[in-house]
Amino acid sequence: MTNERSSIVPKKVRDSNMELLRLVAMLLVLVVHANFRALPVPGYTHVHANPSSAFLMFLTEAFSIYGVDLFVMLSGWYGIRFKATRLAELLFQVLFFGLFAIGICAIFAPQELSHDVFSRLLMLGQNDYWFVKTYIALYLLSPVLNAFVEQATRRQLATVLIGFFAFQFIYGWAFESTRWLVAGYSLPSFISLYLLARFMRLHPMRWWQLNRWADLGIYLVVVAVLTVAMFVIKQHAGRGGALYFYICPLVILGSMHLLLFFSKLSLRSRVVNWLAISAFGAYLTQSSSFIGSRFYDQIILGWFNHEPRLRFIILTGLLIVSVFLGSILIDKVRLVLWKFVQRIVHNVLTTNRN
């Protein structure tokens, strides 16, 4: 027997308030894809023929466009800690949902498997899981970004952020003259959001320390401004699409304050944490090049064209919730398989060393 006190390392507990934000962000992604990805953006004719319908669609987009920015900023809030096993797990998750989608197509829509199956499974197409590929690049660069954040002073980091966002505002958003920013579907935009969230977390400022209801209020004001501005622009046959870019200053502002609102909540919930671990599965399901268009976009478009407005809203809401919860449950199977794969790899490596 020894008198030494045993040291027990406490298991890291996820912040349920931020895990709730992860769930909300994923729901916002599903909503935004059910709106201007599945449905045509209202133009001049639609706005004047059915203004209430157009206004509701603009409001929906303005309410939900923040999901992608929030996912990236959540990574920046905590900081990515690069691990090869974590990257391998992400790739395994993508492969798992890809094979699941192929299985669905084989049963219900075999014509979808008539071309480029292997290429689409490996995300080799231009539009195959753009977010995943961009996030992988961010993940690979995270050690460099973290090293910069750790070494830079508050002023240096602020200068870099101000300089880049000014550049992005002028050349990527206001004039759209820089193709490699492409409305926020780009690695430079992800890097800027990541660094912005790191700055917000590490360097307290009066702006970050508002009452949480003030943060929520700012988000709602942004929603209102985007909605009214888009409606007015379309009334006069303008384009206005840049208002809903991920790099739009108002979208970034709304994302910041939605993040701050949730960061100031006090919540501990095993259910929220359990759901949030698998939330990304919902994106992998409804953005799959195999089933996303046929079983999400086309269904919603059909309801939009043939159902009364209230019934369309109810049916679309039920579909979003079904895809969201169903994907989470499917991902739980993936988690079990991943543990099994890890165990096999570990045993093989251990045997080889011996």
N, C-alpha and C positions, 0 to 999 in steps of 0.2 A: 504494500500500500504506500502511496505517496501523498505528501502534503501539498503538492502543487495543485493549484486551482485549474481546472480544465477550462479552456477558452472555447466558447461557442460563438461562431460567426453568425450573426443574425442574417436570415434570408432577406434579400432585397425585396421590399414591398413596392409595387407599382403605385404611382399616384393616381388614384381613381378619378380625380377631377380631370386630369389630362388624358387619361384613357377614355373618359367620357367624350372629351373633345375629339379623340381619334374616331370614335363611333359616329359622332355628329359629322365630322369631315367626310367620312365615307358615305353617309346618307346624302350629304350635299352633292357629292360626286354623282351618285345614282340619280338624284333629282335633276342636276344640270344636264346629264346625258339623256334623260327622259324629255328634256325640253328642247334645246336648240341643236342637239345631235340627232334626235329622232324626228323632230318636227321642223318645218321650214321657219326661218326667222320672219316675223311679220314685216311686210313692206308697206309702201304707201297705200296700195289698194286695200290691204287687210286692215290697216289702221283706220281708214275712213269708212270702210264697210262694216266693220265690227270692232269698234274701239275698245269695248270692255274686254273682249277676248284678247286683243293685242296687249292691252295694259296688263292683264293678268299674266301673260307670258313674259313680258318684260320684268314684271315684279318677281316672278319665279326665278328668272335668270339672275336678277340682281340679288336675290336672297341666297342663292346657292353657288355662285361662281367661285367661292373662296376655298373649296375643298382641297384642290391641288396645292395651293400655296400653304394651307394649314398643315398638310402632311409633311411638306419639306421643312416648314418652320418648327414642327414638333421634333424633327430630327435635330435641328439646330438648337432648340431649347435645351435638350439634354446632352447634345454632342454625340456624334457617332463614334463608337469605339470599335475600330476595325478588327474583325476576327474572320479568318478564312472560313471557319465553320459556319458563321452567321451568313456569309455570302453564299456558301454552298447550300444552306437551308433555303435562302431566298430563291436560288435557281431551281432547287428541288420543288419548291412550292409552285413556281411557274410551270415546270414540267408536269407536275401532278394535275394542275387545273387544265393544262393543255390536253393531256390524255383524257381527262374527264370530258372535256368539250368534244373531243373526237368521238368518244363513246356515245354522247348524246346525238351527234350528227349521224353516226352509223345507224342509229335506231330510227330517228325521226326525219333526218334530212341528208341521206347519203350523197346527194348531188353536191353538197358542200365539200365533200372529200375528193372531188374529181381532179383537183390540181393543187400543187404547191403545199401539200400537207406537211412534209418534212421542214420546208422553209418556214412556214408559219409557226410550226411547233417550236422552232429555235429562234423565233422573233427576227428573222432575216429580212422581212419585208419592211418597207418604209413606215408603214402605219401599224405594225404589229407591236402592241404594248409599248408605245412611245415612253410612257412614264417609267416603266420598269427599266428600260435601257438607259434613260437619263439618270435615274436614281442609282443604278449600278455604277455609272461613271462618277457620280457624286460620292458614293461609298468608297470607291477606289482612291479618290482624291482626299478623303476626309482626314487622313493623318497629316497631310500637308496643311490643310485648312486649320486643323486643331493646333498645329505647331505655330502657325502665324498668330492665331488668336491668343495663345499662351504667351508669346513673346511681344506682341504689339501692345503699345500703350492704348489707353482709352481714346486718346486724340488720334492716334494713327489709324485705329480701326474705324473710328467715326469718319475720318477723312476718306478712307478707301470706300466706305459705304456711300457717303455723299457724292463722291466723284462718280462712282459707277451708276448710282441711281439717276444722277443728272444726265449721264451719257445715255442710259437706257430710256429715260423720259424723252429725250430729244430725238435720238436716232432709231429707237426701237418702238416707241409708242406714238409720239406726236406726228412724226413724218414717215414712220415705217420704212426707213431707208437702209436698215441693216438686217439682212436675211437671216443671219445666224442667231438672232434673238427670237425670231418667229413667234411673236405674241406671248412669249413665256414658255414655249415648248422647247426649252433649250437648257443646256448645262450651265452657261453663264448666269441665267436667271435663277436656277436652282442654287448655285453657289452664293449669289447675293442674298437670297432668302435665308439660307443656312447661316450666313454670317450675321445677318440682321437679327435673327433669333438668338444667336450666341451673344451678341452685343446687348440685347434686351435683358437676357438672363444674368449676365456678368457685370453689367454696368448700370446700376440703378439711376434713373433720372426722374424728375418730377412728373414728366409725361407718363411714365410707366406706372406711377403710384397713385393714379386716380382711383376713386371709388369704383368698385366693379360695375355698379349700375351706370356710371358715367361711360365706362368702356362699352357696355352693351348699348347705351344710347348712341354713342358715336357710330357703332356698327349699323344701327337702325337708320341713322341719318344718311349714311353712305348708301344703304339700300334704297332709301327714298330718292336721293339725288340721282342715282344711276337709273332708276325706273323712270322718273319724270323726264330726265334728259334724253333717254333713248326714245321715249314716246314722242317728245317734241321734235326730235331730229327726224324720225320716221314720218311724222306728219308732213314734213316739208321735203320728203323724198331724199333725205340725206343717208349716208352710210351708217355711221355710228357704231360699227362693230368693234372698234378699238376700245369702247367703254367696257366691254366684257373680256378684254385680254387679261391674262394672268399678270401681266406687267403693268396694267393700268394703275396709276398712283392711287386711285380710290379703292381699287380691289385690294391692293397691298395694305392700305390704311385699314380697311375693314377687317382684313385677316389679322393684322396686328392686334386690334382691340378685341376681336373675338378670342384670340389666344390669351390676351391679358385677362379677359373676363373669366375664363375657365381656370386660369392659374390662381385666381383669388378665391375660388370656391373651396370649401372643406368637405371632402367626400372620401369615404372608405367603403368599397363595395367589391366583394369577391365576384359577384355576377358581372359587374361592369368590366372588371379586369379579365374575366374568363371570356367574355364576348370580344373585347378589344384585341386580344391576342390574335384572333382570326379575322379581324375586320377586313384586312387587305384581300381576303379571298373574294369578297363581293366585287371588287374592281376586276379581279382576274376572271370572274365569271361573265359579267355583263360587258366587258370590253374585249372579250375573246374574238379574234377574227373568224373563228368557226361558228360561234353561236350568238355573239353580241348583236349583230345586225338582224338576223332572222328571228331570234326569240326574244328580243328586247325592243329594238328600234322599230321593226316592221309591225309588231303587235301594237305598240303604242300609237304609231302613225295610223293604223287601221281604226283604232278606237277614236282617235281624234277626228277622223274623217266621217265616221258613221254613228257615233254615240252622242247623246245630249251632253252638254258641258259637265253637269254635276256627275253623271254616270262615268264620264271619261276620267274625271278627277279621282273618283272613288276606285275605279278599276286600276288606274295607273298607280295610285297609292298602295293598293294591295299588291300589285306586281313588284313595286320597289321593296316593300317590306318582305315579301316572299323571297326575292333574290337575295336580299340582305341576310335574313336569318338562315335561309337554306344554304348559302355559301359558307356561313360560319360553321354550320353543322358538318358540311362536307370537309371543311378544313380541319375539323377535329380528327377525322379519319387520317388526313395527311400528317398531322402531328404524331399520331401513333406509328404510322409507317416510317416517319423520319427517325423516331427513336430506335426503331428496329434496324434501319439502315445504319445509324450511328453505331449501334452495338456490333453489327457485323464488321464494319470498317475497323472499329477499335480492336476486335478480336483478331482480325487479319494482320493488323499492324503489330499487335503484341506478339503474335506467333512468329512473324518475320524477324522481329528483334531477337527473340529467343533462339 
